[in-house]
Amino acid sequence: MIVEIDADSLPVDRGPKDRGPKRGSAKDGDGNNRTCIVTRESGSPEELIRFVAGPDGVVVADLKRQLPGRGCWVKAERQLVEKAVAKKLFARALRAEVKANAGLADEVERLLAEQLAGMMNMARKAGQFISGATKTEQAVRGLAALAVFHAIDAAADGVRKIDKARKAMSFVSEDETEIPAFRPFTGAEMDGLLGSNAFIHAAALAGQAGEGVVKRAIMLEKYRGSVPVRAEGGAGQPQQ
């Protein structure tokens, strides 16, 4: 249930150039936390999405948190963005006659997907993202993989083989946890996002770029509300 509150109490920020106190901070003196305008829960900027009004008065997502002007924050969950649009919370938080399009939640998902694909390409150039079933399995068994990735429509046999490797290596890793797996895109989606770098099976390796891939994959998965893929004897399709 969304509680009706006065506009002055909604969390805002004044953009990256503002050096004054952040009204969206969850704790006094803690400029690193923001408050979601839907749930009223606090979180770090990495857990929320910043929104601002564009020059035309239309609300846009500021994933890089660099756009100027007053901003507001929503937890990175699709249903919460949809609620913010339905309840017209952006206009209250931004204190302006702004328009949040009905397709804003779809636009955010598209931007998150493009951001993940861009980081995959960057990590590939840095040698921290490899593709191919054999290379991916070798990276898992060598404890070099931070995470593995499969196309949503990848063949079950190929996924199962890598799942077995993930399960086996969980018993020899220091914390006995499985390497996480993600299935963010179909083959057709990857053709559009990654072009010649599209993959069926891939792995992110240690390093800043590889860590960036995993971070963005987690955010996209959380936004979609997907259940993490587990290596428990099957293809492990995520549920939406």
Secondary structure, DSSP 8 states (H G I E B T S, - for coil): ------GGGS--B--TT--S--TT-SSTT-TT-EEBTTT--EE-GGGEEEEEE-TTSBEEEETTS---S-EEEEES-HHHHHHHHHTTHHHHHHTS--B--TTHHHHHHHHHHHHHHHHHHHHHHTT-EEESHHHHHHHHHTT-EEEEEE-TT--HHHHHHHHHHHHHHHTTSTT-----EE----HHHHHHHHGGG--SEEEEESSHHHHHHHHHHHHHHHHHT---B--SSS------
